[in-house]
Amino acid sequence: MKRDFITGCIILMIIISLIAMCHDRKPEEEMAVYNSSAFTMGEYRNERIVVIVNQRRILDKQKYAERIVEKCRENSLKNVRFSYDLSKPNELDVIVCRNEKEADEGRWNFRFRYVQKAGKGQYNIIDHPEKFRIEILHED
């Protein structure tokens, strides 16, 4: 009897843990731009964005950075459309926040840049992604 009770408690704890883990994972579609601006000097353009990923934890910052870059390149972020018809960015500067409260308070989880491997301004992120690399600049 006591053994059945302990087994039941363990199973219940496992179920609760699984529910908590599933609740913690929100769909990638909930990633949203909190703020964006562009800095342009002649033919050079730097796109600066603050992205809210709506996650409690970001375990793989490189992976999230790659997802954000891909969404920027595809122009498929949830709540913003970049205007690539006149000029395309030569660099991305991105601040990543876990949630809107963190962004409101000016805190972030990490920051990264998507920059050219060599030179500056020759290539854009849309047409020449092979010429770029991700630099993680700040981690909490």
N, C-alpha and C positions, 0 to 999 in steps of 0.2 A: 504494500500500500504506500509506504513512504517512498519507495523507489519510483513508483508510478507518478507520484506527486513531483518529485525532483525532475524526472524525465519530461513531464508536462511543462514545468517551469522553464527548462532549458529550451524546449521547442518553442514556447511562447517568446522567450528572449530572442531566439534566432529570427522568428517571424517579425518581431518589432524592429530588429536591426535591419532586416531586409527592406521593410517599409520605409524606415528612416533613410536608408541609402538611396532608394528609388525616389523619395521625395526631394532629396538633395540634388538630384540630377534633373535639371530643367532642359527642355529642348533647345538646341542650338539656335532655332529660329527666334528665341527670345533675346538674342544678342542685339543691342541697339546702340546707335550713336547718341551720345549725350550732348556733344558739342563738336563743331567742326569749323575750321578756318583754313584758308590757303594763303601762303606767302609766295608772291611772284616777283621775280627780278629778271627783267628781260625775257629770255626763253626758259628760264629756270623756274620750276614750281614745286613747292613743298606743301603737301597736304597734311594738316595737323588735325587729329581727331581724338576725342575721348570716347571710349567704348565701354558700355556696361554689359557684362557677360551674364549677369543674373545667376551666379554660382556662389556657393558658400566657400568653396575651396577651388583653387586652380593648381592642380598638381603638376601639369606639364606646360610650363609657360611657353616653351618653343612651339608646341603643338597649337596652343591658342593663338600665338602670333601668326603662325602659318595660316590658320583658318581666317583670321581677320584680314590678312593680306589678300587671300584668295577672294574673299567677299568684296574687298575694295576693288580688286582687279576686275571682277565680274560685275561690279556695281549692283550687288545684290543684298546690301544691308537693309534691314527691316524698315527703317524710318527715314532714310536719306538717299538721295540720288545725286551722285557727283556729275558735274558737267565736264565731260571729256571731249566735247566736240571742238572747243577752242584750243584747249591745251590739256596735256596729260601730265600727271605728276612725275617728277624726276626723283622724288623721295617721299616717304611716309614717316611721320612722327606720331606715334600712338601711345596714349596713356590708357591703361586697362584697369577698370574698376570692377569689383565684384557685384556691386549693387548701386542703386541711385543715391542712397544715403551717403555712401562712401564718396561718391562724386560730388554731392552737395557740400560735403565737409572739406573738399579739396584733398582727400586722401586717395591713394590708389594702390593697387596690388603690385603692378609692375609697369614699366615703360619700355618701349622698344622703337627702333628705327629700322626702316627697310631702305637700305642705301646701296649705291652702286659699289661693286667690288673694287673697281679701279676708276679713277677720274671722278668728275662731278658734272652732272647735267647733260651728258651726251645722250643718254638713253632714258626712256620713260618706263614706268612699271607695267604698263599695259602690253606694249609690243615686245619688250625685251626682258622678261622676268629672269632669264638665265644669267643676266648681268648683275643681279642684285643678291644681297644677303641680309639676313635679319641680325640685328645687334640688340641683345637684351641689355638695357642701360641701368635699370633700377629695379630692385626687388625688395619687398618688405621683409 
